[in-house]
Amino acid sequence: MAKKNRDKDKLPKAKFNKENLASAAGILKFLLPHKWKFLLGMLFLVLTSATALIFPRLMGDLMGLVGSKNINKTDLQTIANGLGIKLFVLFGLQAVFSFFRVVLFVNVTENTLRGLRIAAYNQLIRMPMVFFSRNQVSELNSRISTDINQIQDTFTTNIAEFIRQLIIIIGGIVIICYTSLKLALIMLATIPILALLTVYFGRKIRGYASSTQDEVAKSNIIVGESLLGITNVKSFTNEAYEIERYTASTRNILELAMKGGIARGAFFSFIIFCLFGTIVYIVWYATQLTISDALPAKDMMSFLFYTVFVSASIGGIAEQYAQIQRALGATQRVLELINGDIENISLDVNTPADKRFEGKVDFKNIEFSYPTRKEFKVLKNVSFSAEKGQTIAIVGPSGSGKSTLASLLLRFYEPQSGEIIIDGKKSTEHTLTKLREQMAIVPQDVLLFGGSIRENIAYGKTGATFDEITEAAKKANAYDFIMSFPEKFETIVGERGIQLSGGQRQRIAIARAVLKNPSILILDEATSSLDSESERVVQEALDKLMENRTSFVVAHRLSTIRKANIIVVLEKGVVVETGTHEELMRNENGLYKSLVRLQYELQ
């Protein structure tokens, strides 16, 4: 809970101005379908506030009966009983109004946020790769979770509390002024200022507490890192260095804790002397007025109750205002996501399948720089062709642009100049849905989702039958190891597939590609991280998968691409050689032959 509050305190706030409010008004389209529930909830909120303002008057009248000499005991008892009944009826009404207010606000909030969450995720999942290259996953996840949770808390609680406290402050001050103008002036000159100072002190103390906890977390990281890496610490004889790091961190903890202690001490002194002293002075002055018959006893008691109510509301409304500011900022960030530019991907799962690609691909004069590094050209005037059913191997040193070609083929990015032609048409003339539906990629680092093996294979074709999934597993050389598990196809693979070995994950990815039955296949260093035995089994599955498909193989281990129809050799983003393995090996000064020779020397 403490961490959650610290996270909220760190959320940026947005100022209440015309521009920010207009920007955040986009959330209204998610609220409008539930507007009548919202308006009814507001009605109950006003009724709750009104009954709260009646309470001090009735309590003042009840307490004012004590010591009354002008009314006999029987009449006093009757009046007291009547006031007691009115208070119980008042509490009953307030309980009913509060119940319906809370239920209606929760109903409206949860329905509104459900629409907001769906819209945000639908938008996020369709964002182009350029967007993901510029934004961290943790930040995007925060927009879906932390920001929407902040909006949830505000709609459920903070807005209602802000309005309720505002009604109590305005209504209470009007009633106090009507009761006694002298006392009202004293109260308005002191209590609001003291309440705001109390809020200020409270924020300072929370700030010091949060900073102290952050520093404690840093010191714990130092302990964890040094103990986990104890072999390195000892082998480099850095015990003294680690001790000094931890000592410096604990010194910061001490300094922050002491500052927090001084702030808390000052706060308690302030409460005791200033706030309580002011309240005592107001009570004393009200008592003097009552003794001198300038103020009836019941009005004095009502005044004191209203003062407490107004003071508490003034102290609380500042925090509610701050929370609403945070929610305004959170709303703007979520709406920025929802209103962003997305890829034109069809979400209709019932769309009839397009005619299959033949698989002829031409790269023509491709120039490309990543959006985050526009000054650095990754690919420079790259041109080559792949005929239907051919295997094109793309090789070269690390950083030469091999994987970038695969990203351009899938249209994760668009080249700055040049074009990719597929079956005689520019890739941009094919819809993204059609283009990607007829391509499949088997990457080096396979990401499996946390469900079962069956669900992960079926990801290649979400409506596949179990027989189709089984057949795909067999073609991927995955069937035998799947059947060796007690749960077989229902085996849970764990987060990112952690329960499976690298070779097993790779074969699940191949089965997924088999099930998709693509026209164009991309293998992005699919065997580079495997041991020799796993590589052999996976390579057999890949050979089956590449049959009768146009395949682009980004290769690190050159032994796996000897049979390629064409080998494209890249260096610093430029095509320096093309040809078959035999042709390239005849070039004594060629880059390809030097790479092959280097790998054999390292084996």
N, C-alpha and C positions, 0 to 999 in steps of 0.2 A: 504493500500500500504506500509506504514511504517513497519507494522508487517511482511509483505511478504519479504521485504528487509532484516529485522533483521533475519528472518528464513534462508534466503539464506546465510547471513554472517556467520551463525553458522554451515553451512554444512561443513563437513570435506573435506580437499583438498588432492589430490593425487599428488605425485611428478611425473614429467615427466622423466621416466626412461624406459629402455627396457622392464622390467618385467611388469610394470603397463600398458604400451601401448599395449603389447601383450595380456594382460588380457582383456583390454577394446576393443580389435579388434573383440571380439565376436559380437559386435553390427553391424559389417559390413554385416553379413548374412541377417539382416533386411533392410540394405541399398541397397544391390546389385540389387534387382529387379527394383530399380529406379536409377541405376547408370548413365544412359544417361541424365536424367533430371539434376542430380547432376553435371555432367561434363559441361553441357550447362550452368548451373547456375554459375559455376566457370569461364567460359569464359566471361559471362556478368559481373562478379565481376572484372576480370582483365581489361575489357574495361572501367568500371566505374572508377577504380583507375587511369587508363591512362588518361582519360579525366580530372580527378581532377588535375593531374600533369601538364596538358597543361594550365589550367586556370591561375596560377600565371605568366607564361611567357607572355600570351596575356594581362593580366592586367598591367604588368610591361611596356610592349610596349605602351599600351594606356596612362598610367599615365606619361610615359617618354616624350610624345609629349608636355606636358605642359611646356611652357617656351623655347621650342626649337626655336633657332634663325636662323638656317641654312636652314630651309624649309619654303617656303611661305605659307600664310594662306590657299590658295585653296588646295594645296597639303596636308597640315596638315589635313584639313577637310576630304579630300578623304581617307587618311590613317586611320583617326579616324573612319570614317563610315565603312571602311572595317574591322577594328578590332572589332567594335561593332557587325557587322553581324556575324563575326567568333565566338564571345562570345555567342551570342544568339543560333547559330547552335550548339556550344559546350554544352550549357545548355540543348538544346533539345535532343541531343544525350545522355547526361548523365541521363536525365529524363527517356528516353526509356530504356537505359541499366539498370538503377536502378529498374525500374518497373519489367522487366523480371527477374532480379536477385532475387528480393524479392519474386515474385510469384513462381518461380521455387524452391527456397530454402524452402519456406513454404510448397509447394506441397510435396517435398521429405521428409521434416521433419515430417509432419503430417502422411504420409503413413508409414514411418519408425516407428514412435512411436505407430501407431495403431497396427502394428505387434508386437512391443515390449510389449505393454500393454496386448494384448491378450495372448502372450506367458507367461508373468509374472503371469497373473491371472490364466491361465490354470495350471501353475506349482503350484501356491500357493494353489489352491483349492484341489489339489491332494497330498499335503504334508501329511506325517504321523502325528499322534497326538503327537509323541515325539518332532517333530519340533515346534508345537504350545505350548508345555509345556515349551520350552526353549526361546521362542520369544514372546515379547509383541505385542498385536494387533496394538497398536499405532505405533510401529516401523515398522510392516509389511505394514500398511496402508501408512506410510511415503514413503516406497519404491515404492509403486504404484503411489502415488500422487506427493509428494515433489521432490523425486529423478527424476522421469520421467519429471516433469515440468522443472527441472533444465536442463536436457538434451535437452528438447524442446527449451528453451530460447537460449541455446548455439548453437544448430544446426541452428536455425532460424536467430540469430543475431550475437552472439559473435564470432563464427568462421569466418564468413564473414567479420566482422569489424576488427578482428585481422589481417586477410590476407590483407585487404584493407589498414589498417594503416601501416602494415609492408612494403607494396609496396610504399606507400607515403613516409615513412621514408627513405628507401633505395634510391628510385628514387629522392626524394627531396635533399638528401645529395649529390648525384652524380651531380645533376644540380647545386647546390650551389657551390660545389668545382670547377666546370667548369666555373661558373660565376666569382667568386673571391676567390682565395685560402686563402688570408689573412682573409677575413670576415668569410669564412667557418671554419677556425681554431678557431677564437674567438667564433663563435656560438657553435661549437662542444665542446669547453672547458667549456662553461657556461650553455647554455640552457638545454641540456639533464639532467645535474645534478640538476638544479633548478626544472625541470619538475618532476623528480623522488621524490625530496623533497616535492613538492606539493602533490603528490600522498600519500606519507607517512603521511603528516599532515592530509590530508583528511581522511585517514583510522583511525588515532588516534581519530579525532573528531567524526567520526561515531561510533567508539567503545564506547566512553564516552556517546554519545547520546543513544546508544542501552542499555548500562548498566543502565542509568538513567531511561529509559522507563521500563526496567525489575523491577527496584526497586519501581517505581510508581505502577506497577501491583501488586507487593507484598503488598504494603501499602493498595491498594484497596481490596485485599483479606482479610486483617486484619479487615477492616471496614465491609466488607460483612459478614464475619464469626461472628464478635462480635454482629452485629445487628440482624442477623438471630438467633443467640443463646443468645439473650438478657436475656431470662429467666434464663439460666444457669449462665450468667455473674452476674446477680443481686442476684440469690439465693446463689452463692458462694462468694458474695461481692468482685468480682475481677475487679471492675471498674478501680482501680489504676493499676493493672497488664496490662489491655488492653490499658490504656492510655500510659503506659511506652513502650509497644510493638509498638504502632503506632508512638510515639515520636522517638524511636530508628530508625524506618524505615524512617521517614521524615528526620532525621539527616543524614542518608546515602544518601538520595536523594539530600540534600543540598551539601554534600561533593562531590558527583559525578558531580553535575551540575556546581559547582565552578571549578572543574578540567577541565570540558569541556569548561567553559568560558575562562579560562586561555589559553587552547589550541587554541580556536578560536581567541583570542586576538593576540597570538603569530603568528598565521597563517596570519591574516590580516596585521600585521606589516611586516612579511616576504614578502608577496605579494607586499606591497607598496614599501618597501625599496630594497629588493633583486631582485625580478623578474622584476618589472617595471623599477628599476634602471639599470638592465642589458640590458633590451630592449632599454632603452633610450641611454645607452652607445653605443650599436651596431648601432643604428640609427645615433648617432652623428658621429661615426667613418666612417660609410658609406657616410654620407654627406660630411665629410672632403675629402674622396677619390673622390667624385663626383666634389667638388669644385676645387680640384687640377687636374681634368681631368684624374685621374687614374681609374675612374669607370664611364661609361656612366649612365645618369640619369635613362634610362629605365631598365638597369641591376640592379641599386640600388633598384628600386621599385620591380622588380621581386624577388630580394634577400629577401626583407622584407616580401613579400607574402609567399615565400617558407619557410622562418624562422617561420612564424606564423603557417603554415600548419604542418611542421615537429615537432614544439614544442607541438602543440595540439595532434598530433598522438603519440608522446612519452609519454605524460601525460595520454592518453587514453588506450594505448596498455597494460600498466601494469594491469589495471582493467580487460581488456578482457582476459589477461593471467590468472589472478586469477579465473575468471569465468569458463574458460576452465578447470582449475585444479579441481574446484568443480564438474564440469560435468564429469570429468574423474573418480573422486571418486564415484559420483552417478551411473555412468555406471557400475563400478565394483560391487557395492552393488546389483544393479538390476540383473546383470549377475550371481552373486553368487546364487541368488534366482532361476533364470532360469535353472542353471546347477546343482541344488540340487537333491538329491535322492527323488523320488516320489513313492507313492503307485501305484500298478499295477491295476488301475481302468479302465474298458472299458468305452469309451466315445461314443460308437455306440448305439444310442437309438433304433435302429432297430434290435438289437441282439435278436434272438428267446429266449423265456423264458426257463430256465433250469428246469429239473424235480424237483418237490417240495421236500423239506426235509421231512423225516418222523417225525423228531423232537426228536430223542433219543440223549441225550447229556451226556458225561462223562467227569468230571474233574478228572485228574489223577496226584497226587503228584505235584500240582502247587506251584512253588516258584516264588515270584515276588517282585521287587523293582522298584520304578519309576526312570527314567534316571537322574532326577535332584537330587535324594536322594538315590544313589546306596548303601550307607552304611546302610540304614534302610529297613528291610524286611517288606513289607506290608502283604504279604501272605506267609504262611509257611506250606508246605506239605499238601495242601488242596485237598481233594478227596471227591467226591459224584457224584451221577448219577441221571438223569431224564429220565424217560420213555416217550414214545410218548403220548402227550396229558396231561401229569401231570403238576400240579402247584407246583413249588418249591419256598418256602419262605426263604429269607435270612435275618436273624435278628442278632442283636448284638449291643453293645455300639457304640457310635460315634467313628470313626477312626479305626474300627475293620477290614475294607477291603471289606465292602458289595458292594459299588458302583464299586470298582476295579474289582470285578468278572464280572460285566456287561461290563466293558470296555474291558476286556480280551476276553469275548465271542464275541464281535463285532470286535475283533482284532484291536482295537485302539492301543493296546500295545501287545508285545509278552512276555510270561513268560520266566524267566531266565532258568527254568528247569521244567520238567513235560509237559503234553500235554492235549489239549482239543479234544475229539473225538466226531464227529457229524456223526450220521448214519454209524458208523463203520469206518470212515476215519478221519485222523487227520485234524483239522481245517485248517492247513497250506496247505493241499492238495486240498482244495476247493479254487477256485479263490476268491479274495476279492469281486468282483462284485457279483458272485453267492451267497456268504455267506451273504452279507449285504442286497441283494435284498430279501432274505427270512427271514429277521429279522426286527422287528420294536421296537422302544423304546418310551415310554411315560415317560418323565422325571418329576422331581419335579418342576423345573423352566422351564416352557414352553416358547420357543422363537417362536413368530409368526413374519412373515415378514410383511413389511409395506403395503402390498396390500390389496385385498379384502378377505372376509371370503372364498369365492369360491376358490380363488387362493391358500389360505393357506391349505384348505382341499385337493385340487388337488395336493399338493406337495408330497403326498404319492403315487400318480400315475399320472404323468404329462399329460398323454394322456386320462385321464378319461372323460367320457361323463357327462353331467349335471345330468342325471338320476342316474348315479353311485354316484356322489357327494351327491345328495339329499338322497339317500338310506343310505350312510355312516353317514350322519348327523343324520338321524333318529335312527340308531343303537347306536349312541353315545349320545343319549338324548340331542342333540343340535338343532334339527330341530325347536322346538317350539320357543326357544329364538331367533333364527336366523330370523324366519318369523315375529317376533314382531318388528324388525327394519324396518324403512321406505324403506331402500335400500335392505333389505333381504340379499341374498347371495352376493350382490355387496357392502355390507357395508365395508367401509375401517376400518381396525382394529387399525391403527396408529402404530407408531414406537414400535417394540417389543410387539405389541398387547395391548398397553396402554389403548385403548378405551374399552376394555372388562374386566370383572371381572376375578378373579383367576379361579373360577369354569368354567366360559365360555371358557377361554383360554384352560383349561384342556380338556374340551369336544371337542374343535376343534382339539386338538392334538390326542385325541382318534379317532375322525372321520378320521383323516389323517392315523392313523394306521389301522383302519377298511378298508379303501380304498386300502391300500397296501396289505392286506390279507396275513400276514406273517405266516410262519410255526412256528417260534419261537418268542415269545413276551417277552419284558423286561419292567417291570414297576419299575422305580427307585423312590421310595417314592412318587408316583404319587398323593397321597391325603394328604400328611402330612401338607401342608400349607393352607388347606381349612377349612372353618367353618363347623359345623356339618351338616347343610342343604345341602351345596354344596358337602360335602363329600358323603352324602347319594346318591345324584343324579349321581355323578361321579362314585361311587362304583358300582351302578347298570349298568352303561355303561361298566365299566371294566369287570364285571362278564360276560356280553354278549360277550365282545371281547375275553375273555380267553377260551371260549367254543371251544373244539376240537383243541386246540393249546398247545404246550409245553410253559409254562409261568414261567418266573423267576421274583419273586416279592421281591424287596428290600423294606423292611417294617420298618417304624418307629412306626406307630400305630399298635400295635400287635392285636388289635381287628379285623383288616381287613384281617388277614391271618389264621383264625381258620380253614377254610375249605381246606387249602393247603394239598396236598398229603404228602409232606415231608417238614419239617422245618429244615433248616441248621442254627445252632447257631455258630456265630464267636466271638472270643475274642482275640484281639491283633494278628489277622491274622491267628489264628488256629481254626479249627473246633473242638468245645468242645462238641457239642451234635447234634444229628439228630433224627428225628422221627416226628410223628403226634403231634397235639396240646395235645391230651389226653395223649399220651405216655410221652411227656415232662413234663406235669403238674404233673405226678405221681412221678417225681424225686424231692424230697423235697429240696435237696441241689443244684439243677441244676440252671444254669445261666438263662435259659429261664423263669422258674417259678419266679425267683427273679425279672426279668424285668417286667413280667406281674403284679406281686404284686405291684411293684413300680409305674407302670402306673395307676393302680386302686386307689392307695393312693393319687396320684396327681390330679385325676379327681374330 
